[in-house]
Amino acid sequence: MNPTLYDVLGVSPDAHRDEIKKAWRDAADRFEPGSGGSSAQFRLFNEAAEVLLDPARRKAYDAQLAPVERKADKAEPPSPSPSPSPLEDKTGSADEGGPGRSIPVWALGVLALLTALTMASAIFLFTQYQRESGYQDALGQAPSAAERAAEAILSYDYESLDTDRDAATRFLTPGYSDDYGDTFDSLVRENATQTKAKVEAEVLASSSMLQSGDESPDRIPVLLFVDQTTVSTANSGEPTRALNRVRFDMVNVDGTWLVDNITSY
């Protein structure tokens, strides 16, 4: 397909008059008349500008061009070795597009825009993927960590209370560890010592209580169903079982899920 007058000046078919005038002046600066074989190209730029800068002539040219463009859309793709464009000089220099017709400036702009949009879309999709992955990982990791913590925290033996308390604090955040230690010493230790209690906890089930809308949570409440078997002098040494519901607030601390609060139901 022969280049259009828009191609000659390197502007789009809907280019504003000022754009056309600027492209014509830029071309005139690069191809001055009388400079070897560029005189013909200089005349070509002038002829294109005369038509496209005249509203009436441009309208008539566009009307004539439209049927040609529709026909070109249905035509076979050009062969790999098209005929040289009238815009080429005999040397086919790099400044003028090499062996083929030079790429219009507006086409390079469109290509750059499409590239930017593609990169932006890729970044957005990758970010969404990371958020979704983080969300799913959290939903799987937090309850599992809560189950392991619960069996350590809710199990104790009156003969090894210090050891049991220290073992439990490994599953707690630094901020909650002190509160847990105070509660353990004031409530659990006193009662367990008096009744010689031994408690073994077994988690039967767990479930995330995460609220909707948090796409990448670092804090997840987990509901635990815990079966605690207690042997103590309070029940004449006979094992008793109790099914309890406990909420553990799990917090991601440097990639490790720790307990930040415990609530009994």
C-alpha positions as CSV (number, residue, x, y, z in Angstrom):
1,M,0.0,0.0,0.0
2,N,1.4,3.4,-1.0
3,P,2.1,5.8,1.9
4,T,-0.5,8.5,2.6
5,L,0.2,12.2,3.0
6,Y,-0.1,11.6,6.7
7,D,2.7,9.0,6.5
8,V,4.8,11.4,4.6
9,L,4.7,13.9,7.5
10,G,4.7,11.2,10.1
11,V,1.4,12.2,11.8
12,S,-1.8,10.4,12.5
13,P,-4.9,10.8,10.3
14,D,-6.6,12.8,13.1
15,A,-3.6,15.0,13.8
16,H,-4.4,18.7,14.6
17,R,-3.4,21.4,12.3
18,D,-0.6,22.5,14.7
19,E,0.8,19.0,14.7
20,I,0.9,18.9,10.9
21,K,2.5,22.3,10.7
22,K,5.2,21.3,13.2
23,A,5.9,18.1,11.3
24,W,6.2,20.0,8.1
25,R,8.7,22.5,9.6
26,D,10.8,19.7,11.1
27,A,10.9,18.0,7.8
28,A,11.9,21.2,6.0
29,D,14.7,21.7,8.5
30,R,16.1,18.2,7.8
31,F,15.7,18.3,4.0
32,E,16.6,21.6,2.6
33,P,16.1,22.1,-1.2
34,G,19.2,21.7,-3.3
35,S,21.0,19.3,-0.9
36,G,21.6,16.4,-3.3
37,G,18.8,13.8,-3.7
38,S,16.7,15.3,-0.9
39,S,15.1,17.9,-3.1
40,A,12.4,15.5,-4.3
41,Q,11.6,14.6,-0.7
42,F,11.4,18.3,0.2
43,R,8.8,18.8,-2.5
44,L,6.9,15.8,-1.3
45,F,6.7,17.2,2.2
46,N,5.5,20.6,0.8
47,E,2.8,18.9,-1.2
48,A,1.6,16.9,1.7
49,A,1.5,20.0,3.9
50,E,-0.4,22.1,1.3
51,V,-3.2,19.5,1.2
52,L,-3.4,18.7,4.9
53,L,-3.2,22.3,6.1
54,D,-6.1,23.3,3.8
55,P,-9.3,22.2,5.5
56,A,-11.3,21.8,2.2
57,R,-8.5,19.9,0.4
58,R,-7.9,17.7,3.5
59,K,-11.6,16.8,3.7
60,A,-11.6,15.8,0.1
61,Y,-8.4,13.8,0.5
62,D,-9.8,12.0,3.5
63,A,-12.9,11.1,1.6
64,Q,-10.9,9.7,-1.2
65,L,-8.6,7.9,1.2
66,A,-11.3,6.1,3.2
67,P,-12.3,3.6,0.5
68,V,-8.7,2.8,-0.2
69,E,-8.1,2.0,3.5
70,R,-11.1,-0.3,3.7
71,K,-9.9,-2.2,0.7
72,A,-6.4,-2.5,2.2
73,D,-7.8,-4.0,5.3
74,K,-9.2,-6.9,3.3
75,A,-6.0,-7.4,1.2
76,E,-3.4,-10.0,1.6
77,P,-0.4,-9.1,3.9
78,P,2.5,-7.5,2.0
79,S,5.3,-9.7,0.9
80,P,8.5,-9.8,3.0
81,S,10.3,-7.7,0.5
82,P,8.1,-4.7,-0.3
83,S,9.0,-2.1,-2.9
84,P,11.1,0.8,-1.6
85,S,9.0,3.7,-0.2
86,P,9.1,7.0,-2.0
87,L,10.4,8.4,1.3
88,E,13.7,6.4,1.0
89,D,16.8,8.0,-0.4
90,K,19.2,5.8,-2.4
91,T,21.5,5.1,0.5
92,G,18.7,3.9,2.8
93,S,20.3,5.6,5.8
94,A,19.4,4.8,9.4
95,D,18.0,8.3,9.8
96,E,15.3,7.6,7.2
97,G,14.2,4.1,8.4
98,G,16.8,1.9,6.6
99,P,15.7,-0.3,3.7
100,G,11.9,0.2,4.5
101,R,9.6,3.1,5.0
102,S,10.4,5.1,8.1
103,I,8.1,4.5,11.1
104,P,5.9,7.5,11.7
105,V,6.5,9.4,15.0
106,W,2.9,8.9,16.1
107,A,3.2,5.1,15.6
108,L,6.2,5.1,17.9
109,G,4.2,7.0,20.4
110,V,1.4,4.5,20.2
111,L,3.8,1.7,20.6
112,A,5.4,3.3,23.6
113,L,1.9,3.8,25.2
114,L,0.9,0.2,24.5
115,T,4.2,-1.0,26.1
116,A,3.5,1.1,29.2
117,L,0.0,-0.2,29.5
118,T,1.2,-3.7,29.1
119,M,3.8,-3.3,31.8
120,A,1.2,-1.6,34.1
121,S,-1.2,-4.4,33.5
122,A,1.4,-7.0,34.3
123,I,2.4,-5.2,37.5
124,F,-1.2,-4.9,38.6
125,L,-1.8,-8.6,37.9
126,F,1.4,-9.6,39.7
127,T,0.4,-7.5,42.7
128,Q,-3.1,-9.0,42.8
129,Y,-1.5,-12.5,42.6
130,Q,0.8,-11.6,45.5
131,R,-2.1,-10.4,47.6
132,E,-4.2,-13.4,46.8
133,S,-1.3,-15.7,47.5
134,G,-0.6,-13.9,50.8
135,Y,-4.3,-14.2,51.7
136,Q,-4.5,-17.9,51.0
137,D,-1.2,-18.6,52.8
138,A,-2.4,-16.7,55.9
139,L,-5.7,-18.7,56.0
140,G,-3.7,-21.9,55.9
141,Q,-0.8,-21.0,58.2
142,A,-2.5,-19.1,61.0
143,P,-5.0,-21.9,62.1
144,S,-2.3,-24.5,62.0
145,A,0.0,-22.4,64.1
146,A,-2.9,-21.8,66.5
147,E,-3.5,-25.5,66.9
148,R,0.1,-26.2,67.8
149,A,0.1,-23.3,70.2
150,A,-3.1,-24.3,71.9
151,E,-2.0,-27.8,72.7
152,A,1.1,-26.4,74.4
153,I,-0.5,-23.4,76.1
154,L,-3.6,-25.3,77.4
155,S,-1.7,-28.3,78.7
156,Y,0.2,-28.3,82.0
157,D,1.2,-30.5,84.9
158,Y,1.4,-29.3,88.5
159,E,4.8,-31.1,88.8
160,S,6.4,-29.1,85.9
161,L,4.6,-25.7,85.9
162,D,7.7,-23.6,85.3
163,T,8.7,-25.8,82.3
164,D,5.1,-25.7,80.9
165,R,4.9,-22.0,81.2
166,D,8.2,-21.5,79.4
167,A,7.1,-23.8,76.7
168,A,3.9,-21.9,76.2
169,T,5.6,-18.5,75.9
170,R,7.5,-19.7,72.8
171,F,4.1,-19.4,71.0
172,L,3.3,-15.9,72.2
173,T,4.2,-12.5,71.0
174,P,6.6,-10.5,73.2
175,G,3.8,-8.1,74.1
176,Y,1.4,-10.8,75.2
177,S,4.0,-13.0,76.9
178,D,4.1,-10.9,80.1
179,D,0.3,-10.8,80.4
180,Y,0.1,-14.6,80.0
181,G,2.8,-15.1,82.6
182,D,0.9,-13.0,85.1
183,T,-2.3,-14.9,84.5
184,F,-0.6,-18.3,84.6
185,D,1.1,-17.5,87.9
186,S,-2.0,-16.0,89.6
187,L,-4.7,-18.5,88.4
188,V,-3.3,-21.7,86.9
189,R,-0.4,-22.2,89.2
190,E,-2.3,-21.7,92.4
191,N,-5.2,-24.0,91.4
192,A,-3.0,-26.7,89.8
193,T,-0.8,-26.9,92.9
194,Q,-3.7,-27.2,95.3
195,T,-5.5,-29.8,93.3
196,K,-2.5,-31.5,91.8
197,A,-3.9,-31.1,88.4
198,K,-2.7,-32.5,85.1
199,V,-4.4,-31.1,82.0
200,E,-3.9,-32.4,78.5
201,A,-5.3,-30.4,75.6
202,E,-6.3,-31.8,72.2
203,V,-7.5,-29.6,69.4
204,L,-10.5,-31.1,67.6
205,A,-11.0,-28.4,65.0
206,S,-10.1,-24.8,64.1
207,S,-11.5,-22.1,61.9
208,S,-10.4,-18.7,60.8
209,M,-12.6,-15.8,62.0
210,L,-11.1,-13.4,59.5
211,Q,-13.4,-10.5,58.5
212,S,-14.0,-9.9,54.8
213,G,-12.1,-7.2,53.1
214,D,-8.6,-7.9,54.4
215,E,-6.7,-9.0,51.3
216,S,-3.3,-9.6,52.9
217,P,-3.9,-10.1,56.7
218,D,-1.2,-10.1,59.3
219,R,-3.6,-10.6,62.1
220,I,-6.1,-13.4,62.1
221,P,-8.5,-14.5,64.9
222,V,-8.8,-18.3,65.0
223,L,-11.6,-20.2,66.8
224,L,-10.5,-23.5,68.4
225,F,-12.5,-26.4,69.7
226,V,-10.3,-27.9,72.4
227,D,-10.9,-31.1,74.3
228,Q,-9.2,-30.9,77.7
229,T,-8.8,-34.0,79.9
230,T,-8.1,-33.2,83.5
231,V,-6.9,-35.4,86.3
232,S,-6.9,-33.9,89.8
233,T,-7.8,-34.5,93.4
234,A,-10.9,-32.4,92.8
235,N,-12.4,-35.3,90.9
236,S,-10.8,-38.1,93.0
237,G,-8.2,-38.7,90.4
238,E,-10.7,-39.7,87.7
239,P,-10.1,-38.2,84.3
240,T,-12.8,-35.7,83.3
241,R,-13.2,-34.3,79.8
242,A,-14.4,-30.8,78.9
243,L,-15.0,-29.4,75.4
244,N,-14.0,-25.7,75.3
245,R,-14.1,-23.0,72.7
246,V,-11.2,-20.6,72.7
247,R,-10.2,-17.7,70.4
248,F,-6.6,-17.2,69.6
249,D,-5.6,-13.9,68.0
250,M,-2.7,-14.8,65.7
251,V,-0.2,-12.3,64.5
252,N,2.4,-12.7,61.8
253,V,5.7,-11.6,63.4
254,D,8.6,-11.8,60.9
255,G,7.0,-14.7,59.1
256,T,6.0,-16.6,62.2
257,W,2.4,-16.8,63.5
258,L,2.3,-16.1,67.2
259,V,-0.6,-15.8,69.8
260,D,-1.3,-12.2,70.8
261,N,-4.4,-12.7,72.9
262,I,-6.6,-15.6,74.2
263,T,-10.3,-15.4,74.8
264,S,-12.3,-18.2,76.4
265,Y,-16.0,-18.7,75.5
